[in-house]
Amino acid sequence: MPDLAELDPQHAASLLLAEHDSSWIAALTDELDRALSGRQLERIMRLWDLTRTDLGHLFGVSRQAVSKWIDAGVPSERIPQVADLAAITDLLAHYLKRDRIPAVVRRPAPNLEGASLLELVSKGRIADAVVLTRQMFTFADAQG
């Protein structure tokens, strides 16, 4: 098999599918998702200006657990929460200057029921935080 890094992703995927059974492909996909989730955590930390301890507080785990997640991947049961936090981060990065994101996530806001994004997430209300963040940037509603 050729070096996959030298191939375009579509061709590499075709070769892997031809060479391996579906259970191996599923396991590979799971490992790639887990590894990518660690990179998402680093991006969230950087843009929100959070330490590993801060991020651990958001998820109710220790900073050591966060370090393990970054290095070895996020546990599968936590991937939906990380994905939601990444979705919030994507919205903030799209609509705000990056240097303003740390202040925005810490500031209590009326549309967040007087809480900050950090408070909502740390209280386990990440799904609410996603919805409310989307509403912050729904400009069509504001024009009506």
C-alpha positions as a printed Julia matrix, in Angstrom:
144×3 Matrix{Float64}:
   0.0    0.0    0.0
   1.36   3.46  -0.88
   2.03   6.12   1.73
  -1.44   7.5    2.45
  -0.06  10.95   3.25
   1.04  11.3   -0.38
  -2.5   10.65  -1.68
  -5.51  12.9   -1.84
  -7.99  12.01   0.93
 -10.58  10.51  -1.44
  -8.05   8.14  -3.0
  -6.66   7.19   0.41
 -10.18   6.43   1.64
 -10.83   4.23  -1.4
  -7.67   2.25  -0.74
  -8.5    1.79   2.94
 -12.03   0.65   2.12
 -10.68  -1.86  -0.41
  -8.1   -3.25   2.03
 -10.06  -3.42   5.31
 -13.39  -4.67   6.59
 -16.12  -2.36   7.84
 -15.4   -3.0   11.54
 -11.78  -1.9   11.09
 -12.91   1.2    9.17
 -15.42   2.0   11.95
 -12.69   1.64  14.6
 -10.37   3.88  12.57
 -13.1    6.49  12.21
 -13.74   6.41  15.96
 -10.03   6.92  16.68
  -9.79   9.79  14.19
 -12.85  11.45  15.76
 -11.32  11.04  19.22
  -7.99  12.5   18.1
  -9.65  15.42  16.33
 -11.73  16.16  19.42
  -8.49  16.73  21.35
  -7.51  19.33  18.77
 -10.95  20.93  19.13
 -10.34  21.27  22.87
  -7.05  23.05  22.24
  -8.79  25.48  19.86
 -11.56  26.14  22.38
  -8.99  26.78  25.1
  -7.03  29.15  22.88
 -10.0   31.17  21.61
 -11.85  31.3   24.96
  -8.56  31.97  26.82
  -9.04  28.99  29.13
  -6.54  26.9   31.04
  -6.85  23.14  31.31
  -8.18  23.7   34.82
 -10.84  26.09  33.46
 -11.86  23.61  30.8
 -11.96  20.82  33.37
 -14.35  22.92  35.44
 -16.66  23.3   32.44
 -16.83  19.52  32.05
 -16.71  18.68  35.75
 -13.36  16.89  35.49
  -9.78  17.53  36.62
  -7.14  19.32  34.58
  -5.35  15.97  34.38
  -8.42  14.5   32.65
  -8.42  17.39  30.19
  -4.73  16.75  29.48
  -5.5   13.1   28.83
  -8.37  14.07  26.52
  -6.1   16.37  24.54
  -3.35  13.76  24.25
  -5.37  10.56  23.84
  -8.73  11.84  22.66
 -12.01  12.71  24.28
 -14.0    9.78  25.71
 -16.83   8.83  23.37
 -19.53   9.8   25.89
 -18.1   13.36  26.01
 -17.75  13.89  22.26
 -21.25  15.41  21.86
 -20.46  18.02  24.54
 -17.15  18.87  22.9
 -18.89  19.12  19.52
 -21.45  21.53  20.99
 -18.69  23.65  22.54
 -16.85  23.6   19.19
 -20.06  24.75  17.44
 -20.32  27.7   19.84
 -16.66  28.48  19.24
 -17.15  28.36  15.47
 -20.02  30.86  15.69
 -18.05  33.2   17.93
 -14.97  33.01  15.71
 -17.07  33.69  12.62
 -18.89  36.74  13.95
 -16.43  38.28  16.43
 -12.85  39.4   16.41
 -10.89  36.64  18.06
  -9.48  38.88  20.77
 -13.04  39.7   21.9
 -14.16  36.09  22.41
 -12.75  35.72  25.96
 -14.72  38.75  27.16
 -17.91  37.66  25.4
 -17.9   34.16  26.94
 -17.4   35.64  30.42
 -19.94  38.47  30.2
 -23.44  37.9   31.6
 -25.97  38.54  28.86
 -29.73  39.14  28.93
 -30.35  36.6   26.15
 -28.43  34.07  28.24
 -30.83  34.62  31.14
 -28.3   36.88  32.85
 -25.59  34.19  32.83
 -22.42  33.99  30.81
 -21.68  31.27  28.28
 -19.09  29.88  30.69
 -21.69  29.68  33.47
 -24.25  27.93  31.28
 -21.73  25.35  30.11
 -20.38  24.71  33.61
 -23.95  24.11  34.83
 -24.37  21.38  32.21
 -26.57  23.55  30.0
 -24.39  23.32  26.92
 -27.32  22.57  24.6
 -29.0   25.76  25.84
 -25.74  27.63  25.31
 -25.65  26.45  21.67
 -29.21  27.62  21.02
 -28.7   30.95  22.74
 -25.41  31.58  20.93
 -27.12  30.92  17.59
 -29.81  33.41  18.58
 -27.15  36.04  19.28
 -26.23  35.97  15.62
 -29.65  35.53  14.01
 -29.7   38.86  12.24
 -32.84  38.14  10.22
 -34.88  38.08  13.44
 -33.36  41.37  14.56
 -34.41  43.13  11.36
 -38.08  42.07  11.62
